[in-house]
Amino acid sequence: MGTDMATPKGIAWVKQAKKIAEQMNKDGVSYVTAIPRKELPKGRVLVHNRVTPYPKIGTNGFRAWTQFKTNRLVQCHCDWAGADLHGLPHYRVKD
């Protein structure tokens, strides 16, 4: 049994998914599986999602990525569950 994307709800979901994908491409989002060990290229920053941070990326839905710094981000002051960020500042998406 599959889902019917031709329903109004399905169409709205597809439109939203495309909008998110376009924004991610525009922002240059690149997911990471570990904290980068060296300085990021100029203009790129480390970002994490709103899930409670864990030292190991991927634990309980915790995700991280690098992207171009935009006005949609704010610097985050959590301690990233005590992980060594190798001096990198990190950000989160504004509420």
C-alpha positions in Angstrom: 0.0 0.0 0.0 1.6 3.3 -1.1 0.8 6.9 -0.6 -1.1 8.9 -3.1 0.8 12.1 -3.8 -2.0 13.4 -6.0 -4.1 14.3 -3.0 -4.1 18.0 -1.8 -2.1 17.0 1.2 0.4 15.0 -0.9 0.8 17.9 -3.4 1.4 20.4 -0.5 4.0 18.0 1.0 5.9 17.7 -2.3 5.9 21.5 -2.8 7.2 22.0 0.8 9.9 19.4 0.2 11.0 21.1 -3.0 11.1 24.5 -1.3 13.3 23.0 1.5 15.6 21.3 -1.1 16.0 24.6 -3.0 16.9 26.5 0.2 19.4 23.8 1.2 21.1 24.1 -2.3 21.1 27.9 -2.1 22.7 27.7 1.4 25.3 25.1 0.3 24.2 22.6 3.0 26.7 19.7 3.3 25.9 17.2 6.1 28.8 16.0 8.2 29.3 12.7 10.1 32.0 14.0 12.4 33.1 17.4 13.7 35.5 18.9 11.2 39.1 18.9 12.5 40.3 21.9 10.7 39.1 25.4 9.8 36.2 25.6 7.4 36.6 27.4 4.1 35.9 31.1 4.3 32.2 31.9 4.5 31.1 28.4 5.7 30.0 27.6 9.2 29.2 24.6 11.3 25.4 24.2 12.1 23.3 21.7 14.1 19.6 21.0 14.3 17.3 21.6 17.3 17.7 18.1 18.7 19.6 17.9 22.0 23.3 17.8 21.1 25.3 14.6 21.4 29.1 14.2 21.0 28.4 11.6 18.2 26.5 13.1 15.3 23.5 11.0 14.3 22.6 9.9 17.8 18.9 10.3 18.6 18.3 12.5 15.6 21.1 14.9 16.2 22.4 16.2 12.8 25.1 18.6 11.8 26.2 20.2 8.6 28.3 23.0 7.1 26.8 25.8 5.0 27.3 29.3 3.9 26.7 31.8 6.8 23.3 33.5 6.3 21.1 35.8 8.2 18.9 32.7 9.0 21.5 31.5 11.5 22.5 32.6 15.0 25.6 31.6 16.9 24.8 28.8 19.3 26.3 28.8 22.8 25.5 25.3 23.8 28.5 23.1 24.8 27.6 20.5 22.1 27.5 17.9 24.9 31.1 18.6 25.8 32.5 17.7 22.4 35.8 19.2 21.2 34.8 21.5 18.3 38.5 22.2 17.5 37.9 25.9 18.1 35.1 26.1 15.5 32.2 28.4 16.5 28.8 26.8 15.6 25.4 28.0 14.7 21.7 27.0 14.7 18.8 28.1 12.6 16.9 31.0 14.1 13.6 30.2 15.9 
